[in-house]
Amino acid sequence: MSDSAEYRKRKLAVSAAADKPGCVYQAGETAFLAVSAAFVDGVEAHEGVLHIRLDNFGECIFEERNVDLARENPIRLAVTRATPGFMRVSVSSATPGIEILENQGNPVGAFFFGVAFSPEKIRPATSCPEDFAHFWKDAIRRLHENVPADPRMELVPERSTGPCDYWRVSFATCGGRRVYGWLSEPKAEGAYPVRVTVPGAGIGEWAAGEDPARVNLTMTVHTYRQPDGDTSEAAEARQRLYDGQNAKFARPCGVPGYFQAGIHRSREDYFYYAALLGINRAVNWLAQRPKCDLSAFCYSGTSQGGGIGIMLAALNRHIISGAVFVPAITDLLGFKVEGRQSGWPELVENQLPENRAAAEQWAPYFDGANFARLITCPIRFVVGFCDAVCPPHSVYSAYNVCPSPDKAIVHGIGMGHTVFDRLYRELDDWQRWGVRF
């Protein structure tokens, strides 16, 4: 058998469709789904066994069975749930040697598809602490009074030869830390629209976007200055710094990454506390620069950056509109509601057993659903209906409690933990040009 034939038999593409293309149903209604499998060359699969599981994006399993593709392809499913929420179809291979291809940003080895039932009625798993708004207002005040901002700008000459000047920037925050980022400003005179962003979790970006028609500020949550360049040496240096950050913050807490570190000790010890306050300070500094048009001062971010965007839209009066794509750090106690998956980074679940009670006490102070309750500026949420990282109910939990009179949620049907390019373009047009969305 040829190599290509072997490849074809090992790689299986799965797709799904619902009887309602919008994939939104009322609680108690039945959704009829068809799950199809084909090999990579498009030939329908009639060999192999798939494992099908229906759950609530969590531990509540509604159905689980194996299906022989020789007997059933497409696979017909009738799905319902009596309460508001999402149902997920998970498909994995039960035949050794046959692998499911990647599905829209979700891990290789499984296919996911999701449908919603009365999503507008989904509520956060926890109530907002009574002192939530006061806590953050006081934190911002104390940082301002006790820690000088110490803004530092370093022009990058090789990136400043075109229509924009490009700087590295950094700011002091609490705990003896700094936050780091990049600023790009058009050289031509005038006031320009502003775009602020924070990258997704992980090692993150090493550079920011440049736009001769807009001021761009990209801030990372990291405690170190990112090395320049796209060489292998620079990539290795970034990895070393990232590993060192996890060694300093995550390892002593017994958690996988910086994004879960310190919450069991106190609110102020959680990694994102200092990062958020420092980034908020950077936004305030940016708003004082003469080339920033304060009437077009926008935020856009994805995943971790989406979660930080919800926080900034709640805390910072300069943000006049927000676009948050598959936002993380929402519904952090989701596991308490019928065992549904909590929003990334599954903060409580990833603590050592002896630290979980304390983490559960402090997690609501960082829950995007609680920040969303304070948002009054125009904002757009983007949710992936089959996102296995930031599950769709976690995004809806924040959206539903947001009081902004100008809000909307955009459904990524069949979208995992990624964002369709058209959604980035359409929401950028909304923020930049006021295109209706």
Summary of the structure (lengths in Angstrom):
residues: 437
radius of gyration: 22.8
end to end distance: 52.2
largest distance: 72.6
contacts: 1523
relative contact order: 0.13
helix: 30%
strand: 29%
